[in-house]
Amino acid sequence: MADIVQWVPITLDPNTAQSNLSFSKEFSSVKYSRKKLLPDNPERLTSRISVLGATGFTSGRHSWTVEVGQSRDWYIGVARESIKRKSTIFLNPAEGFWVIGLCNGETYWAQTSPRTRLEVKRERKPWRITIELDYDRGKVLFLNTVDSTLIHVFKEKFTERIFPYFAPGMYDEGNTSSPLTICPLTISIEVLNQIILP
């Protein structure tokens, strides 16, 4: 007998979230919303409207898919544990970020220094992006999930814990946004009946 199970490989850590973010109850989706009063704990990001994943990595290969949907502005990727959380930061590898983003619903950028414009054809605009982190080989790949085409790759020698990074954009009216959602994976589990002999 086989059961189909869905599970989310990455969840979001609300303790790291900037105070304008709200989450789905299972912490797999995040969007910009009205500001909340939250404790300014050391791990909280206050300089950018962003949040980290709940699990960090120090080895191995890891993959997750983010549905960016109709959002006009967003950044996704990975960040090292020691990023500045309270002061002004720039999203680039020198400051511990390996991310790509969409600006004004039109232009895709790799946040290098200086940033690199990504050639993404309008008719192939990705609505789901898969991020693959290969910690040991020092690679972060971004793929269009629909056809597995490569959007960008960062190469780096990682020396500390690396966390998934999410920054949903704002709409012009400033009170809501389209969510960034971590897509569940579907796996099949086969249950074997055990026969216990007397």
N, C-alpha and C positions, 0 to 999 in steps of 0.2 A: 504494500500500500504506500502511495507517495502523496505527500502533502506539499502544497505550494505555499511558501512563506515569504513575506516581504520584510526587509529590515533596512534601516538607514545606516550606512557605514560611518557617517560622521554626524555628531550632534553639536549644537552650538553651546557655548559657555556664557550664560547670562551674567556671571560675575565679571566678565571682561567687557561687557557691552556699554557703549556710550548711551547716555540717558534718553536719547530720542528714538531708540529702537524698541520694537515690540516683536514678540515671537509667537509661533504656533505652540500649542500646549506640549507637543512632543519635542520642541526645540530643534526642528528640522527646517524651519522657514523664518526669515527675518525681513522686516520692512521698517522704513522710516515712519514715525508717528509723532504724537505730541510728547513733549518733554515730561519726564517723570522725575520725582525726587528719589535718588538712589544714593546709598553710601559710597563715598569716594575711597573705596578699598584700593590697595596698591596695584592689583592686577587690572583695574578698570581702565579702558581706553577713553580719555577725555579730549584728546586733541583732534580726533577724526571720528566721523560717524561710522563706526565699524565694530566688529566683534570677531573673536577667535573661536576656533573649534575647541571642543572640550578635551580632545586627545592630541597630545604631541608625539612626535616620532624622532627617534635617534638612530634608526637603522631600517633597512628593508624597503620594499616597494609598496606603495599605497595609492589608491585611486578612488575618486568620487566624482559624481556628476552633479552640476548645478544648473537648475532651470532658471535662466535669466528672463525668460518670457518677453514681455513688451517694455521692460524697464529701459529708460533712455540714458541713464547714468548708473554705472556700477563699477566696482573693482573686485576681483576675486583672485585667489592664488594662495601663497603661503608666506609666513613671517616667522622670524626666529624669536625665541622666548625673551631675549634681552632687548627688544625694541623699546624705544621711548614711548611711554604711555600718557604722560601728562604735558609734554611740551611739543612744540611744532615739529612735525616730521615730514619728510618727503618720501613718497613711495618709490624707493629704488633699492637695488641690492646693497649699496654702501650703507644704508640705514636698516638693512635686514628684511627687505620686502622683495618678493619675486611675484609680481602680479601683472595682470592685464586689465584693461578697462574699456568701457564705452563712454563717449562724451557726446552729449546732445543728441543721442539717438542716431548718430551718423558715423563718427570716427572711432576706430579701435586703436588703442595704444598699448604697447609693451612699456612698462614703467622702468625703462633703463635710464642711464644718465649720459647724455640727454635721452629723452624718451623716443621710442621708435614707433612710427606710424605703421600699422598692420594693414596689409592689403586683404580686405575681406569683401568679396563681391556682394552687392546689394541683394541679389537673388539667392545668395547662399548665407544670408545673415543667420548666425547660429542662435537658436533659442534654448539649446542645452549645450553646455560645455563640460567636457571631461578633463579633470586635472589629474595628472599622473606624477607622483613624487617618487623618484628613485634616489633615496638618501645616500646610499653607498656609492653610486656612480655620479652623484652631484648633478641631477637633472630634474627640472620641473617642466613638464610638457602640458600644453593646452590644445585640446582637440575638439573639433566640431563633432558632437556626439552622433549626429545623423549620418554622416558619411566617413567619419574617422580621419578627416583631413587635418593636417597639422596647422594650427594657428600661430603658435610661437613656442620656442624652447629656451629656457634659461639653463646655463651651466655654471655650477658653483661648487666649491668644496665646503660642505656643511660641517660645522664644528660644535653645534649645540642643538637643543631640541627645536623642532620645526612644527608650527601649528598651521592648520587651515585658516585662511583670512577671508572675511566677507565684508563688503561695504556697499549697501544698497543706496541708490541715489534718492534725491528729493524730487517731487513734482513742483512746478512753479508756484502752486498755491501754498506749498510749504507744510502741509499737514498730513500727507500720506504719500505712499509710493507703491510701485509694484514690488512684490516680495522676491527675494532670492531664496530658492527652495532646493534643498539637497534631495536628490531623487532616490527613492528606495530601490534596492536591488531585489530581484526575485530569484529565489533558490528553491530547488526541489529536494525534499527530505524523504528518504525512503525508510519506512518503519517495518522492521522485520519481526514477525511473530516468533516468540521463543517458545519452544516446547520443553517443558520441564519434566524429565522422567522421574518416576518414583525411585 
